[in-house]
Amino acid sequence: MSADEPAEELLQAGDSLTLAIERGLEAWPRLCAEPRLRALTLACDLGGNEEEFAALTDAIAAVGLPPGLQQLTLDRRRHWSDRWDDVLELDAARTSMSLAIDDPDDAAPILAALRAMLARTPGLVQLDLGSNARGRNDIDPALALVIAGGPWPALRSLALTCERSHERDWVQWLATDKVAQVLAQCPGLTKLSLPRAELGLDGLQHATLQELELGWLGKTPLGPSDRRDWGPGPTPRGSGLEFLATARLPALERLAIDFQYDWYVGWQSADLAALCAAEGMPGLRHVELRYCTQGDELLRRMTRAPWAGTLERLELPGTEFDAETVAALVAARPRLARLQELWCFRPSELADESWQALRATYEVLTPA
């Protein structure tokens, strides 16, 4: 390869370039001296190029990244494989960064790029970290880089994701025990989103956090394509929601918990009890409790929660409840005096009398 070859290709391609991993690795020092390069894709051949991608990890550690690079894609897909890309993106205008890992077991090259990109973005405002393999996804190696690169005084939003767009949903989840350490490095954080996860978390404390999403999908799932292969039991539950009992989140205004697919976490009464015993969320105004199969227990406990009196909006999409729970909600109206909006579907087996009593007591709205 001549010294000018990558530059000539870049002139033809604009500010983006796609190379086979062997060529990219050979040209890496020259690529890292090219200020025009904004997007780079490095692709494997049918053999997977595992040795070349391992060497890329060392090259990034030694030389860094091209100075203006905003997107690095490592195409790990062989012709016959079902693999996806590893993608690291920086939106300089919004000071936001996102990482999507296809398989955490061989994520060393993209993690090396993450380390380099974090080092050049001290004013990061938004960070999304995702890992999308089937089964357990250990996200802690990525979080360790965030911790080591901190503090992050400008960071306002942190989202951990685990979602593979597919005709059906995979059985997959994140595993982490570094959430508390990350939060300690993000003193101005206002939003934290955690997907269905095996959380190792004893407690949660943060002075400025305003929104917390747990187990979050934010949509109705299609259903797992591989549950039969995985088995009927839940995945490891970690801490569940028990850390909420001792949480200290004085600025929290919105709490969203997605209970759907209870076999991902194996929700227990202890989780509901911890949520409804939490005293460290004095400013909570908006609560979303999605697709909970233990809706009756959850809602009856909620009427006695320390934060019930501050609620202004309660959303219960997909959460079923019976007539006794409706009676408990109606009786709790004085404790829920500030509740202005109750979003829910009518449970399929709920009698007209109970449904009308609920609507007469609260402003009941139907989710879209």
Secondary structure, 3 states (H helix, E strand, C coil): CCCCHHHHHHHHHCCEEEEEHHHHHHCHHHHCCCCCCCEEEEECCCCCCHHHHHHHHHHHHHHCCCCCCCEEEEECCCCCCCCCEEEEEEECCCCEEEEEECCHHHCHHHHHHHHHHHHCCCCCCEEEEEECCCEEEECHHHHHHHHHHCCCCCCCEEEEECCCCCCCECCEEEEECCHHHHHHCCCCCCEEEECCEEECCCCCECCCCCEEEECCCCCCCCCECCHHHHCCCCCCCECCCHHHHHCECCCCCEEEEECCCHHHCCCCHHHHHHHHHCCCCCCCCEEEEECCCCHHHHHHHHCCCCCHHHCCEEECCCCCCCHHHHHHHHHCCCCCCCCCEEECCCCCCCCHHHHHHHHHHCCEECCC
